[in-house]
């Protein structure tokens, strides 16, 4: 799985790109106050505010001020497509409404330390419209939220993983729970199973031994348990756990003999409903593939979303610099999630783009602005200071699942065969607690992996996708009725 050299005519010093996608935080929410450290950053000053009611046009009406005093937000703000529209435009969804209201809605921030020393911050990176958990592609295939029917088959769009594999480069996905990258159909093929590794067992060893592949994706712990708390930064999880995880990953990468050939990108999948003061791009954004989202929104994928944090770390980056908007390839190009496959294509000289969107997106290879790698990048980062004064958050293992946690359970059910039960998709998750789900997804993924290994040993084609039979531990109808009565459904 070790990285291979690029054959690009414009040789890049980067042989390994590492991507860590955290969850649901806007730029201002996490990095806005960095403006006080570096005025070049398009952050906040404390003068930002929203009107208490967007229907009130009186300039002297009550306003909600953006501050750095918030400690904890529960429940987390809405961030579905209809929530995002209302936050940006100040009114409920209307397909005919296109005029931008610059006073977009937001929530006060809960901030944390991030590993940004030998790095460059991008203050112009925006989420790619909707459904951005699917990084590594340049289209959602027309989905504006997870489609449980498509989960069974797997999303069919081509990924950057396949482009790399076709060109002879390697990739690796280091997971802590069953990887969400298995949303993609093609990554379920037998030949790619070897590219998945358990983070806790393998990541640090691969770093020390110089065995990281060309493209690395790191997945987090998505379920919050007392023994192993979630570290994905997803509200309402403790943000300090996620920032501690970033520190852990950075220090492992820094210890690697591959460090001088590495680019580490930390981004967030979406804004999560949190405030950001920068208007969202609404024009000149190409649809990736002409697909239109389902009713009632009929989203055309022709606009971008709210700005999110992006931190780029490499010894080839001058310290303390800020990456603003891209210089191309088109006049309207932006840094967004499709910039990842676009930049990987450029670094490794891959043959083709995935869609019209990554062909249009700005590439961040311009961040590599040194002629020689730095030798003074810190080996370790300072210990994290927890900012919450309200005490350590109580872990609620018995609480119901978030939407994303439900989707991970439904993904696991497609892997272990439980999608064939009549309880799929919704009844499967309705009665589950966080602790139940964490156990279920691990057992489901283990079953899938064992079946894949068995198929490989029996000579199955490497392009085959293994379909597991239905679990033998299926509940009787009476058991399911009792379960649903107990959970109130």
DACOR-V390581 format. One record per residue. N is the residue number from 0. PSI is psi in degrees with one decimal (NA if undefined). NEAR is the number of other ideal C-beta (glycine too) atoms within 10 Angstrom. Layout:
BEGIN
N & PSI & NEAR
N & PSI & NEAR
END
This chain:
BEGIN
0 & 4.7 & 15
1 & 149.7 & 15
2 & 142.9 & 23
3 & 156.2 & 14
4 & 148.9 & 11
5 & 149.0 & 19
6 & 18.5 & 11
7 & 145.1 & 12
8 & -36.0 & 6
9 & 89.4 & 9
10 & 125.4 & 11
11 & 144.7 & 18
12 & -8.9 & 18
13 & 124.1 & 21
14 & -15.3 & 21
15 & 123.5 & 23
16 & 126.0 & 27
17 & 129.3 & 26
18 & 127.8 & 18
19 & 116.9 & 24
20 & 106.5 & 24
21 & -179.0 & 23
22 & 129.4 & 22
23 & 56.6 & 24
24 & 139.1 & 28
25 & 168.3 & 29
26 & -53.3 & 30
27 & -34.0 & 29
28 & -38.7 & 34
29 & -40.0 & 25
30 & -0.9 & 28
31 & -37.3 & 29
32 & -3.4 & 19
33 & -15.5 & 23
34 & -30.2 & 17
35 & -21.8 & 13
36 & -34.0 & 12
37 & 103.0 & 13
38 & -16.5 & 11
39 & -22.3 & 14
40 & 132.3 & 20
41 & 75.1 & 19
42 & -146.5 & 23
43 & 157.0 & 23
44 & -11.6 & 12
45 & -4.9 & 13
46 & -4.5 & 8
47 & 146.6 & 19
48 & 166.4 & 16
49 & 148.5 & 19
50 & 145.0 & 18
51 & -34.7 & 11
52 & 127.1 & 12
53 & -14.2 & 16
54 & -10.1 & 9
55 & 112.2 & 12
56 & 1.8 & 8
57 & 118.1 & 8
58 & -16.3 & 7
59 & 7.8 & 6
60 & 167.7 & 11
61 & 143.4 & 10
62 & 155.3 & 15
63 & 120.4 & 15
64 & 140.7 & 11
65 & 122.5 & 24
66 & 177.3 & 13
67 & 27.0 & 14
68 & -13.1 & 9
69 & 140.5 & 15
70 & -38.0 & 12
71 & 133.2 & 14
72 & 118.5 & 17
73 & 120.4 & 8
74 & 167.5 & 8
75 & 153.5 & 17
76 & 154.5 & 19
77 & 143.8 & 14
78 & 24.0 & 23
79 & 175.4 & 14
80 & -39.3 & 17
81 & -33.9 & 14
82 & -45.4 & 15
83 & -41.6 & 24
84 & -46.0 & 19
85 & -36.4 & 18
86 & -37.5 & 26
87 & -46.7 & 22
88 & -12.4 & 20
89 & 16.4 & 19
90 & 159.4 & 12
91 & 161.5 & 9
92 & 134.9 & 15
93 & 120.6 & 10
94 & -21.6 & 11
95 & -10.5 & 4
96 & 119.6 & 13
97 & -13.0 & 10
98 & 130.7 & 6
99 & 131.7 & 16
100 & 114.3 & 15
101 & -13.9 & 10
102 & 71.1 & 16
103 & 150.2 & 22
104 & 151.9 & 21
105 & 167.6 & 23
106 & 148.8 & 22
107 & 152.1 & 16
108 & 148.9 & 24
109 & 114.0 & 22
110 & 162.5 & 18
111 & 163.1 & 23
112 & 144.6 & 19
113 & 156.2 & 23
114 & 79.7 & 26
115 & 26.7 & 21
116 & -62.8 & 14
117 & 58.7 & 23
118 & 174.9 & 22
119 & 134.3 & 23
120 & 132.0 & 24
121 & 122.2 & 27
122 & 19.5 & 24
123 & 30.6 & 19
124 & 123.4 & 27
125 & 152.8 & 27
126 & 155.7 & 24
127 & 46.5 & 30
128 & -85.4 & 28
129 & 164.7 & 22
130 & 50.0 & 23
131 & 2.3 & 21
132 & -23.0 & 17
133 & 66.1 & 22
134 & 156.8 & 21
135 & -2.4 & 26
136 & -179.9 & 26
137 & 23.3 & 30
138 & 150.9 & 24
139 & 7.4 & 25
140 & 35.1 & 17
141 & 3.8 & 20
142 & 137.6 & 19
143 & -4.6 & 19
144 & 171.8 & 15
145 & 133.7 & 21
146 & 114.2 & 18
147 & -28.2 & 18
148 & -40.6 & 8
149 & -28.7 & 16
150 & -38.1 & 22
151 & -47.1 & 17
152 & -25.2 & 12
153 & 142.0 & 19
154 & 131.6 & 23
155 & -9.3 & 10
156 & 150.0 & 23
157 & 144.8 & 18
158 & 166.0 & 22
159 & -23.9 & 27
160 & -45.2 & 25
161 & -39.0 & 19
162 & -42.1 & 22
163 & -44.8 & 23
164 & -42.6 & 17
165 & -29.9 & 12
166 & 4.1 & 16
167 & 12.7 & 10
168 & 161.6 & 23
169 & 156.6 & 19
170 & 157.7 & 25
171 & 140.8 & 25
172 & 116.1 & 22
173 & 117.6 & 24
174 & 156.9 & 21
175 & -31.5 & 21
176 & 166.7 & 22
177 & 127.9 & 25
178 & 133.6 & 22
179 & -15.8 & 22
180 & -14.1 & 22
181 & 1.9 & 23
182 & -30.6 & 21
183 & 130.8 & 23
184 & -47.9 & 17
185 & -25.7 & 18
186 & -8.1 & 23
187 & -3.1 & 21
188 & 149.5 & 18
189 & -37.0 & 17
190 & -18.3 & 14
191 & -5.6 & 22
192 & -33.4 & 17
193 & -14.0 & 11
194 & -4.0 & 20
195 & 129.7 & 20
196 & 145.1 & 19
197 & 127.4 & 10
198 & -50.8 & 21
199 & -31.0 & 12
200 & -30.9 & 10
201 & -28.7 & 16
202 & -51.7 & 22
203 & -36.5 & 18
204 & -42.4 & 11
205 & -35.7 & 21
206 & -51.3 & 23
207 & -34.5 & 12
208 & -0.7 & 13
209 & 35.7 & 14
210 & 14.4 & 17
211 & 140.7 & 28
212 & -176.9 & 22
213 & -35.4 & 25
214 & 123.3 & 27
215 & 130.0 & 26
216 & 130.6 & 24
217 & 126.1 & 23
218 & 152.3 & 19
219 & -174.6 & 25
220 & 119.7 & 21
221 & -9.6 & 25
222 & 134.2 & 27
223 & 104.8 & 25
224 & 158.6 & 14
225 & -39.7 & 10
226 & -35.7 & 6
227 & 87.2 & 15
228 & 153.2 & 18
229 & 143.5 & 25
230 & 32.8 & 25
231 & 0.3 & 25
232 & 5.1 & 27
233 & 126.7 & 23
234 & 137.1 & 23
235 & 24.4 & 17
236 & 151.9 & 24
237 & 117.3 & 22
238 & -25.4 & 26
239 & -28.5 & 21
240 & -41.6 & 21
241 & -39.4 & 25
242 & -33.2 & 24
243 & -36.0 & 20
244 & -42.2 & 22
245 & -43.9 & 26
246 & -44.5 & 18
247 & -44.2 & 16
248 & -46.2 & 25
249 & -47.8 & 27
250 & -33.7 & 16
251 & -43.3 & 19
252 & -40.8 & 24
253 & -27.8 & 20
254 & -7.5 & 14
255 & 143.2 & 20
256 & -11.1 & 12
257 & -0.4 & 19
258 & -42.5 & 20
259 & 0.1 & 17
260 & 28.7 & 21
261 & 145.5 & 24
262 & 122.8 & 25
263 & 120.9 & 25
264 & 126.1 & 23
265 & 119.9 & 23
266 & 177.1 & 23
267 & 146.0 & 30
268 & -30.8 & 25
269 & 175.4 & 25
270 & -17.9 & 31
271 & 14.2 & 25
272 & 2.7 & 23
273 & 155.9 & 30
274 & 140.9 & 25
275 & 138.1 & 29
276 & -9.8 & 22
277 & 128.2 & 18
278 & 147.1 & 14
279 & 145.4 & 23
280 & 126.6 & 20
281 & 0.8 & 14
282 & 155.3 & 10
283 & 16.8 & 14
284 & 117.6 & 24
285 & 142.5 & 17
286 & 137.9 & 18
287 & -40.3 & 26
288 & 11.5 & 16
289 & -1.0 & 12
290 & 149.0 & 16
291 & 139.0 & 14
292 & 167.6 & 19
293 & 167.7 & 12
294 & 152.0 & 6
295 & 0.9 & 8
296 & -31.0 & 17
297 & 45.3 & 10
298 & 131.9 & 22
299 & 1.1 & 14
300 & 40.5 & 24
301 & 23.0 & 14
302 & 163.6 & 20
303 & 176.3 & 25
304 & -156.4 & 24
305 & 147.0 & 26
306 & 139.7 & 30
307 & 161.7 & 31
308 & 143.2 & 26
309 & 121.3 & 24
310 & 125.7 & 23
311 & 129.4 & 24
312 & 127.4 & 25
313 & 149.7 & 27
314 & -7.5 & 20
315 & 10.2 & 24
316 & 132.7 & 22
317 & 136.8 & 13
318 & 146.4 & 13
319 & 15.2 & 15
320 & 161.4 & 14
321 & 131.8 & 16
322 & 114.8 & 21
323 & -150.3 & 12
324 & 157.4 & 13
325 & 163.4 & 21
326 & 8.5 & 10
327 & -168.7 & 11
328 & -15.0 & 12
329 & 158.4 & 14
330 & -30.2 & 7
331 & 4.6 & 11
332 & 146.6 & 22
333 & 160.5 & 22
334 & 122.0 & 26
335 & -175.5 & 30
336 & -26.7 & 31
337 & -10.8 & 30
338 & -22.6 & 28
339 & -58.7 & 27
340 & -30.8 & 29
341 & -41.8 & 29
342 & -40.0 & 26
343 & -41.6 & 26
344 & -43.3 & 22
345 & -43.8 & 15
346 & -40.6 & 26
347 & 8.8 & 24
348 & 47.5 & 15
349 & 160.0 & 20
350 & -40.4 & 8
351 & 158.6 & 10
352 & 163.5 & 19
353 & -42.8 & 24
354 & -178.2 & 23
355 & -22.4 & 16
356 & -47.9 & 26
357 & -22.6 & 26
358 & -31.0 & 19
359 & -29.9 & 23
360 & 147.6 & 29
361 & 147.2 & 24
362 & 146.1 & 22
363 & 17.5 & 23
364 & -18.8 & 18
365 & -14.3 & 13
366 & -19.9 & 21
367 & 81.0 & 20
368 & 19.8 & 12
369 & 155.0 & 14
370 & -22.6 & 7
371 & 152.8 & 9
372 & 146.0 & 17
373 & 149.5 & 14
374 & 3.4 & 7
375 & 14.8 & 8
376 & 133.0 & 18
377 & 138.9 & 12
378 & -36.6 & 9
379 & 155.4 & 10
380 & 159.8 & 19
381 & 155.0 & 10
382 & 143.1 & 8
383 & 135.5 & 16
384 & 116.9 & 9
385 & 129.1 & 15
386 & -14.3 & 15
387 & 129.2 & 14
388 & -3.1 & 8
389 & 9.6 & 7
390 & 169.9 & 9
391 & 132.0 & 10
392 & 131.7 & 18
393 & 127.9 & 6
394 & 126.4 & 18
395 & 86.2 & 14
396 & -19.6 & 15
397 & 5.7 & 9
398 & 161.7 & 12
399 & 166.0 & 15
400 & 147.8 & 19
401 & 168.5 & 22
402 & -44.8 & 11
403 & -39.0 & 17
404 & -37.9 & 22
405 & -42.3 & 20
406 & -35.0 & 22
407 & -37.2 & 27
408 & -44.0 & 24
409 & -35.7 & 21
410 & -46.1 & 23
411 & -36.0 & 25
412 & -30.1 & 26
413 & -25.2 & 25
414 & -37.1 & 25
415 & 1.9 & 22
416 & -5.3 & 19
417 & -10.8 & 23
418 & -12.8 & 22
419 & -11.1 & 17
420 & 154.1 & 16
421 & -8.6 & 9
422 & -9.7 & 19
423 & 136.7 & 18
424 & -31.8 & 22
425 & -41.8 & 11
426 & -26.9 & 14
427 & -37.6 & 21
428 & -16.7 & 22
429 & -38.2 & 16
430 & 3.7 & 17
431 & 142.0 & 19
432 & 173.4 & 16
433 & -44.0 & 21
434 & -41.3 & 17
435 & -45.8 & 16
436 & -41.5 & 24
437 & -41.2 & 23
438 & -43.5 & 14
439 & -48.1 & 20
440 & -34.6 & 23
441 & -44.3 & 15
442 & -39.0 & 15
443 & -43.9 & 23
444 & -38.8 & 21
445 & -40.3 & 13
446 & -44.5 & 18
447 & -44.8 & 22
448 & -41.0 & 15
449 & -40.6 & 12
450 & -36.7 & 17
451 & -43.5 & 22
452 & -41.0 & 13
453 & -42.2 & 11
454 & -40.8 & 16
455 & -42.5 & 17
456 & -28.5 & 8
457 & 8.5 & 7
458 & 20.6 & 6
459 & 151.1 & 14
460 & 141.4 & 11
461 & -19.0 & 10
462 & 2.5 & 10
463 & 145.6 & 14
464 & 120.5 & 17
465 & 131.5 & 19
466 & 112.9 & 14
467 & 147.4 & 19
468 & 163.3 & 10
469 & 143.9 & 12
470 & 139.4 & 16
471 & -9.1 & 6
472 & 25.5 & 7
473 & 138.5 & 15
474 & 150.6 & 13
475 & 164.3 & 8
476 & -39.2 & 9
477 & -41.5 & 8
478 & -41.7 & 10
479 & -35.5 & 16
480 & -43.3 & 11
481 & -42.9 & 12
482 & -43.5 & 16
483 & -33.1 & 14
484 & -41.9 & 10
485 & -40.6 & 9
486 & 3.6 & 12
487 & 13.8 & 7
488 & NA & 10
END
